[in-house]
């Protein structure tokens, strides 16, 4: 049987499991892997993608999986690369993204083995427990001990990552083990398959019975409906049953934002009247400490039945999360949503016309108010986040558009109608996600116009030079809108929320929030080989947007628009 080094065997097994890419930032632990990529022989390996910063590296893999549902591999350099990768691992865990994270481990031996330590960093990078850096963010971790373990341990890592609830896994790779020889992996079937639990049919029926019998049922959805098919099915079901859907701080869409049953962003009116609440894959479906109506907190009535549906309805990885769960429906989100819609279809909704009109009228009034705000911004001529959000969303009228928002877009101002049109950064809050995730998504779906709307602070965290370098080297064309308000607006808003009459709120420049003088982000983009543009008014943005869209859709490279917005 052919013999190859364990690094090559690992890559070969990843390829057999369907992994298309290895997103990597290499180090001195990589020689066996690089040798395998340079001389794969007759073995089919994933394609290597060099991403020169680990935050961007993991976010690109994250974005690719959002587009395909298929886990990808990430490889970083020993403990220092893994330390940079922690933010991406936290984001993947929060988003239930299956991902195979690998890092080298400094050579275990000082001498006597092929791959032993040769340079001072071999001592400087050693840790007693390197996996501790990402253990809480990952479902499973292991250090590869012997080259003969490669096939089975890669199978195990892949199966665990893809099991529900999905998430990242981690394996460290000592250099001596990677250098050692083992058998070429056979094309035998995977030794483990993912475990996909499902809600009990009795619980599905009980949930459908509760919803069908409710006077004011309400749905809160935060991370989509789980699949494109479930998105379409849920959109039909909620209209048939006249159920309003609130997509509070939504990371993905469960129904179109302008669907007749799509409620506005404020959960308070819905919570005040709901007698049955269905929560679909929502970490925090509403905020129990901030929602108020007439000065009083608005929470579900003690008699309200709360049904929670998702990969892990209890969100066990989160130590404190005490939203009520009267009935839990675990399993793949899309499959469970479809099953619940099937159960509702077996019931007669009766005459829901009046309720359907009431809900649709209220939602239309909300849109009218928000559209009026955008119209006022248009008349004023100065750029605002809500105007930019509405304008970018209008691009979807003529072509498929996917928007990655990272503190740069306001979903309530965006009319978006398909399940792949909106991705917000994970609620873990690891900045630097939007732009590289958009690049990864574009690799999988190059036919869609991919737009990253990112705040200027988030753009800095994305390591723009690294992102633009990989975009140029891979020939990736996306549109980046840097929503530049010259500050950490989320931090300012938090201070003003807690201390509305405080000294910081009254100051001209709030400490630790001001990012001025602002960088010329368009010039940075131009220096990196992208098309850099700049706009400070509505008229300027409208004038340059057609050029930017044409440049991207024709595959001529990435475009960065530095959009100077007012501080609202």
C-alpha positions in Angstrom: 0.0 0.0 0.0 1.2 3.5 -0.8 2.7 5.5 2.1 2.4 9.2 2.5 3.0 11.7 5.4 0.2 12.1 7.9 -0.3 15.7 6.7 -1.1 14.5 3.2 -3.3 11.7 4.6 -5.3 14.3 6.6 -5.8 16.5 3.6 -6.8 13.5 1.5 -9.4 12.3 4.0 -10.9 15.8 4.2 -11.3 15.7 0.4 -13.0 12.3 0.6 -15.5 13.8 3.1 -16.4 16.6 0.7 -14.4 19.5 2.2 -13.7 21.8 -0.8 -11.3 24.3 0.8 -8.7 24.6 3.4 -8.6 28.3 4.5 -5.2 28.7 6.1 -2.5 31.1 7.4 0.6 29.0 7.5 3.6 28.7 9.8 6.6 26.6 10.5 4.4 23.6 11.4 3.0 23.4 7.9 5.9 21.9 5.8 4.3 18.4 5.5 1.0 20.0 4.4 2.6 22.4 2.0 4.6 19.5 0.5 1.3 17.5 0.0 -0.4 20.5 -1.7 2.6 20.9 -4.0 2.7 17.2 -4.9 -0.7 15.6 -4.4 0.0 12.8 -6.9 -3.2 11.0 -7.7 -5.0 12.1 -4.5 -7.8 14.6 -4.6 -7.1 17.3 -2.0 -9.2 20.3 -0.9 -8.0 23.6 -2.5 -5.7 25.7 -0.2 -6.7 29.3 0.3 -4.0 31.5 1.9 -5.7 34.2 4.1 -3.1 36.3 5.8 -5.0 36.8 9.0 -6.8 34.2 11.1 -9.9 36.3 11.9 -10.5 36.7 8.2 -9.6 33.1 7.6 -12.3 31.7 9.8 -14.9 34.2 8.7 -14.3 33.2 5.0 -14.9 29.5 6.0 -18.0 30.6 7.9 -19.4 32.5 4.9 -18.8 29.6 2.6 -20.8 27.3 4.9 -23.6 29.8 5.2 -23.9 29.5 1.4 -23.6 25.7 1.2 -24.3 24.2 4.5 -21.1 22.2 4.1 -18.3 22.4 6.7 -14.9 23.6 5.5 -11.4 23.3 7.1 -9.3 26.0 8.6 -5.6 25.6 9.5 -3.6 28.1 11.6 -0.1 28.3 13.1 0.4 26.8 16.6 -0.8 28.7 19.6 -0.3 32.2 18.2 -2.4 31.5 15.1 -5.0 29.8 17.3 -5.1 32.8 19.5 -6.0 35.0 16.6 -8.6 32.4 15.5 -10.5 32.5 18.8 -12.9 35.3 17.6 -13.8 33.3 14.5 -14.3 30.1 16.6 -16.6 32.0 19.0 -18.6 33.4 16.0 -18.9 29.9 14.4 -20.1 28.4 17.7 -22.7 31.2 18.2 -24.0 30.6 14.7 -24.0 26.8 14.9 -21.6 26.7 11.9 -19.9 23.3 11.4 -16.2 23.9 10.9 -13.0 21.8 11.2 -10.3 23.9 12.9 -6.8 22.6 12.9 -3.6 24.2 14.2 -0.1 23.0 14.4 1.4 22.2 17.7 5.0 23.1 18.4 7.2 20.0 18.0 7.0 17.8 21.1 10.6 16.7 20.8 13.8 18.7 20.9 15.7 16.3 18.7 15.8 12.8 17.3 12.7 12.8 15.2 11.9 14.1 11.7 10.1 17.3 12.4 11.7 18.0 15.8 12.3 21.6 16.9 14.7 23.6 14.8 14.2 27.2 15.7 13.7 29.2 19.0 9.9 29.5 18.5 9.7 25.8 19.0 10.2 26.4 22.6 8.5 29.8 22.8 5.2 28.5 21.4 4.8 25.5 23.6 1.8 25.4 26.0 0.7 23.0 28.6 -2.9 23.1 27.2 -3.0 24.7 23.8 -6.6 23.5 23.1 -7.8 25.6 26.1 -7.7 28.6 23.9 -10.7 27.4 21.9 -12.1 24.6 24.0 -15.2 26.5 25.2 -15.9 27.6 21.7 -15.7 24.1 20.2 -17.8 21.0 20.6 -14.8 18.6 20.7 -11.1 18.8 20.7 -8.2 16.4 20.4 -4.4 16.3 19.8 -3.4 13.9 17.1 -1.0 11.4 18.7 -0.1 8.9 15.9 -0.2 9.1 12.1 -2.3 6.0 11.9 -5.1 7.9 13.7 -5.6 10.4 10.9 -8.4 8.6 9.0 -10.6 7.8 12.0 -10.1 11.1 13.9 -10.9 13.2 10.8 -14.0 11.2 10.3 -14.9 11.7 14.0 -14.2 15.4 13.9 -16.4 15.8 10.8 -19.3 13.8 12.2 -19.3 15.8 15.5 -19.1 19.1 13.7 -22.1 18.2 11.5 -24.2 16.8 14.4 -27.1 18.9 15.7 -26.5 21.3 17.3 -23.8 22.0 14.8 -20.6 23.8 15.6 -16.8 24.0 15.2 -14.4 21.3 16.4 -10.6 21.5 16.9 -7.6 19.2 16.5 -4.0 20.1 17.2 -1.3 18.6 15.0 2.3 18.1 16.4 4.8 18.5 13.6 6.5 15.1 14.1 3.1 13.4 13.7 2.4 15.3 10.5 5.8 14.3 9.1 5.5 10.6 10.0 4.4 8.2 7.3 1.1 6.4 7.2 -1.1 4.6 4.7 -2.8 6.5 1.9 -6.4 6.7 3.0 -8.7 4.3 1.2 -12.0 5.5 -0.2 -13.9 3.6 2.4 -17.1 5.2 3.7 -16.9 7.6 6.7 -16.7 5.7 9.9 -19.1 8.0 11.6 -22.2 9.9 10.4 -23.7 13.0 12.0 -26.3 12.6 14.7 -29.5 14.5 13.8 -32.1 14.4 16.6 -35.7 15.2 15.8 -38.6 16.5 17.9 -41.2 13.9 18.9 -44.2 13.8 16.6 -46.4 14.1 19.7 -44.7 17.4 20.6 -45.0 18.7 17.0 -48.8 17.9 17.2 -49.0 19.6 20.6 -47.3 22.7 19.3 -49.6 22.8 16.3 -52.7 22.3 18.5 -51.6 25.2 20.8 -50.9 27.5 17.8 -54.2 26.6 16.1 -56.2 27.2 19.2 -54.5 30.5 20.1 -56.3 33.8 19.8 -53.2 35.9 19.3 -50.3 33.6 18.3 -47.0 35.3 17.6 -43.7 34.0 16.1 -40.2 35.4 17.0 -37.5 34.3 14.6 -33.9 35.4 14.7 -31.7 33.0 12.7 -34.0 32.2 9.8 -36.2 29.3 9.1 -33.4 26.8 8.7 -33.6 26.2 4.9 -34.8 27.8 1.8 -37.7 25.4 1.6 -38.7 26.1 5.2 -38.6 29.8 4.5 -41.1 29.4 1.7 -43.3 27.1 3.7 -43.3 29.3 6.8 -44.2 32.3 4.6 -47.2 30.5 3.3 -48.3 29.1 6.7 -48.2 32.4 8.7 -50.3 34.1 6.1 -52.9 31.3 6.1 -53.1 31.4 9.9 -52.6 35.2 10.2 -49.6 34.9 12.5 -47.4 38.0 12.9 -43.6 37.3 12.8 -41.1 39.5 14.6 -37.5 39.2 13.4 -35.9 40.9 16.3 -32.1 41.5 15.7 -32.3 38.9 13.0 -29.2 37.3 11.7 -31.1 35.6 8.8 -34.6 35.9 7.4 -37.4 33.5 8.3 -39.9 35.3 6.0 -39.6 38.3 3.6 -39.2 41.6 5.5 -42.2 43.1 3.6 -44.4 40.0 3.9 -47.9 41.0 5.1 -47.3 39.1 8.4 -43.8 40.6 8.9 -44.1 42.7 12.0 -41.9 45.7 12.8 -38.7 45.5 14.9 -40.4 46.3 18.3 -41.5 43.1 20.1 -43.4 45.0 22.8 -46.9 45.2 21.2 -46.8 41.6 20.2 -45.6 40.4 23.6 -48.4 42.4 25.3 -51.2 40.5 23.5 -49.7 37.0 22.7 -51.3 34.0 24.2 -49.0 31.5 22.4 -45.4 32.4 21.3 -43.4 30.3 18.9 -39.6 31.1 19.1 -37.7 29.9 16.1 -33.9 29.5 16.7 -33.6 32.7 18.7 -30.9 33.2 21.3 -32.6 36.3 22.7 -36.0 36.6 21.1 -36.7 39.9 23.0 -34.9 41.9 25.7 -36.6 41.5 29.1 -34.7 44.4 30.6 -35.2 47.0 27.9 -38.7 46.6 26.4 -41.1 49.1 27.9 -44.5 50.4 27.0 -45.8 53.4 28.9 -42.8 53.1 31.2 -43.6 49.5 32.2 -41.8 46.3 31.3 -43.6 44.2 28.7 -43.1 40.5 29.1 -45.2 37.5 28.2 -48.2 36.9 30.5 -47.7 34.1 33.0 -50.5 32.3 31.1 -48.8 32.6 27.7 -47.5 29.4 26.3 -43.9 29.7 24.9 -42.8 27.0 22.4 -39.1 27.1 21.5 -37.8 25.4 18.3 -34.2 25.1 17.1 -31.1 23.0 17.0 -30.9 23.4 20.8 -34.0 25.2 22.1 -32.5 25.5 25.6 -29.2 27.0 24.2 -27.2 24.8 26.7 -23.9 26.4 25.8 -25.2 29.7 27.3 -25.0 29.6 31.1 -27.7 32.3 31.7 -30.7 32.2 29.3 -34.0 32.1 31.2 -36.6 32.7 28.5 -39.5 30.4 29.2 -39.7 27.1 27.5 -43.1 25.4 27.9 -42.5 23.1 25.0 -39.1 22.4 23.3 -38.9 21.2 19.7 -35.2 20.2 19.1 -33.6 19.1 15.8 -32.6 20.6 12.5 -34.4 23.9 12.4 -35.5 23.6 8.8 -36.8 20.1 9.1 -38.7 21.0 12.4 -40.3 24.1 10.8 -41.5 22.0 7.9 -42.9 19.4 10.2 -44.7 22.0 12.3 -46.2 23.6 9.1 -47.3 20.1 8.0 -49.1 19.7 11.3 -50.8 23.0 11.0 -51.8 22.2 7.4 -53.8 19.2 8.8 -55.9 21.7 10.7 -58.5 24.1 9.6 -57.7 27.8 10.3 -61.3 28.8 9.8 -62.1 32.4 8.9 -58.9 34.4 9.5 -59.6 37.2 7.0 -60.3 39.9 9.6 -57.3 39.0 11.6 -55.1 38.8 8.5 -56.2 42.2 7.5 -55.6 43.6 11.0 -52.1 42.3 11.1 -51.2 43.3 7.6 -52.6 46.8 8.1 -50.5 47.3 11.2 -47.4 46.1 9.5 -48.0 48.2 6.4 -48.4 51.3 8.7 -45.0 50.4 10.1 -43.4 50.3 6.7 -45.1 53.6 5.7 -43.5 55.3 8.7 -40.0 53.8 8.0 -40.3 54.6 4.3 -41.1 58.2 5.3 -37.9 58.4 7.3 -35.9 57.2 4.3 -37.7 59.7 2.1 -36.9 62.5 4.5 -33.2 61.5 4.4 -33.3 61.5 0.6 -34.7 65.1 0.7 -32.1 66.2 3.3 -29.4 64.8 1.0 -27.0 63.6 3.8 -26.2 59.9 4.1 -27.7 57.9 6.9 -27.5 54.3 7.8 -31.2 53.7 7.2 -31.0 55.5 3.8 -28.0 53.3 2.7 -29.8 50.2 4.0 -32.9 50.9 1.9 -30.9 51.9 -1.1 -28.8 48.7 -1.1 -31.9 46.6 -0.6 -33.5 48.1 -3.7 -30.7 46.4 -5.8 -32.5 43.1 -5.1 -35.4 44.2 -7.3 -33.4 43.4 -10.4 -30.9 40.7 -9.4 -30.2 38.2 -6.6 -28.4 40.1 -3.8 -26.9 38.9 -0.5 -26.2 41.5 2.1 -23.8 40.9 5.0 -24.5 43.5 7.6 -22.0 44.2 10.4 -23.2 47.2 12.3 -23.5 48.9 8.9 -27.1 48.2 8.0 -30.6 48.5 9.5 -32.8 45.6 8.5 -36.1 47.4 9.4 -35.4 49.7 6.5 -34.7 47.0 4.0 -37.2 45.3 1.8 -35.7 41.8 1.2 -37.6 38.8 -0.1 -35.5 35.7 -0.3 -33.8 33.6 2.4 -30.3 34.2 1.2 -30.6 38.0 1.1 -29.5 38.8 4.7 -26.8 37.7 7.1 -25.9 39.8 10.1 -22.8 39.2 12.3 -23.3 36.5 15.0 -24.5 37.6 18.4 -21.1 36.6 19.9 -20.1 40.0 18.6 -16.6 39.1 17.3 -15.9 42.0 15.0 -14.3 41.7 11.6 -16.8 39.2 10.4 -18.8 40.8 7.6 -16.3 41.4 4.8 -14.4 38.1 4.9 -17.7 36.2 5.4 -19.0 37.9 2.3 -15.9 36.8 0.4 -16.4 33.2 1.5 -20.1 33.3 0.5 -19.2 34.7 -2.9 -16.8 31.9 -3.5 -19.7 29.5 -3.2 -22.3 31.7 -4.9 -20.5 33.9 -7.5 -23.7 34.5 -9.4 -25.2 36.7 -6.6 -24.2 40.3 -6.0 -22.6 40.1 -2.6 -22.6 43.3 -0.5 -20.9 43.8 2.8 -22.2 46.8 4.8 -19.8 47.3 7.7 -19.3 50.0 10.2 -15.9 51.7 10.0 -14.8 50.2 13.2 -15.8 46.7 12.0 -14.0 47.3 8.8 -10.8 48.0 10.7 -11.3 44.8 12.7 -11.7 42.8 9.4 -8.0 43.4 8.6 -8.8 45.2 5.3 -5.3 44.6 3.8 -5.7 40.9 4.4 -9.2 40.8 3.0 -8.4 42.8 -0.1 -5.2 40.8 -0.7 -7.1 37.5 -0.7 -9.9 39.0 -2.8 -7.4 40.1 -5.4 -5.5 36.8 -5.4 -8.7 34.7 -5.6 -10.4 37.0 -8.2 -13.3 37.7 -5.9 -15.7 40.6 -6.7 -17.9 41.9 -3.9 -19.2 45.4 -3.0 -18.1 46.7 0.4 -19.9 49.7 1.8 -18.0 51.2 4.8 -20.6 53.0 6.8 -18.3 55.6 8.2 -19.6 57.6 11.2 -16.2 58.0 12.7 -17.1 56.3 16.0 -18.0 53.2 17.9 -21.7 53.9 17.6 -22.8 50.7 19.4 -20.7 51.8 22.4 -22.1 55.3 22.4 -25.6 53.9 22.2 -24.9 51.6 25.2 -23.6 54.6 27.3 -26.6 56.8 26.3 -29.0 53.9 27.1 -27.6 53.5 30.7 -26.7 57.1 31.4 -29.0 59.3 29.1 -28.3 62.4 31.2 -24.7 61.6 32.1 -21.6 63.6 31.5 -20.5 61.3 28.6 -23.8 61.8 26.8 -23.6 65.5 27.1 -20.0 65.7 26.0 -19.0 66.8 22.4 -16.6 63.8 22.2 -17.5 60.8 24.2 -14.4 59.1 25.7 -13.4 55.8 24.1 -15.9 56.0 21.2 -14.4 58.6 18.8 -12.5 57.2 15.8 -11.5 60.5 14.3 -9.5 61.5 12.4 -11.1 59.0 10.0 -9.0 56.9 7.6 -9.5 57.4 3.9 -10.8 53.9 3.3 -11.2 54.4 -0.4 -7.5 55.3 -0.7 -6.6 52.1 1.3 -8.7 50.0 -1.1 -7.1 51.6 -4.1 -3.6 50.9 -2.7 -4.7 47.2 -2.4 -5.8 46.9 -6.0 -9.5 47.3 -5.4 -11.7 50.1 -6.8 -12.0 52.7 -4.0 -14.8 55.3 -4.1 -16.1 57.9 -1.6 -19.4 59.5 -1.1 -20.7 62.0 1.5 -24.1 62.8 0.1 -27.1 61.0 -1.3 -26.4 62.5 -4.7 -22.8 61.4 -4.7 -23.7 57.8 -3.6 -26.4 57.6 -6.3 -23.9 58.8 -8.9 -21.2 56.2 -8.1 -23.4 53.2 -7.3 -24.1 52.1 -10.9 -20.3 52.1 -11.6 -19.7 50.1 -8.5 -22.3 47.5 -9.2 -21.2 47.1 -12.8 -17.6 46.7 -11.7 -18.6 43.9 -9.3 -21.1 42.0 -11.4 -18.8 42.0 -14.4 -16.1 40.3 -12.2 -13.6 43.1 -12.4 -12.7 43.0 -8.7 -13.9 44.2 -5.3 -15.2 47.7 -4.8 -15.0 49.7 -1.5 -17.3 52.7 -1.0 -16.3 54.9 1.9 -19.8 56.3 2.8 -19.6 59.3 5.1 -22.8 59.1 7.2 -24.2 61.5 9.8 -24.0 60.3 13.4 -27.5 59.0 14.0 
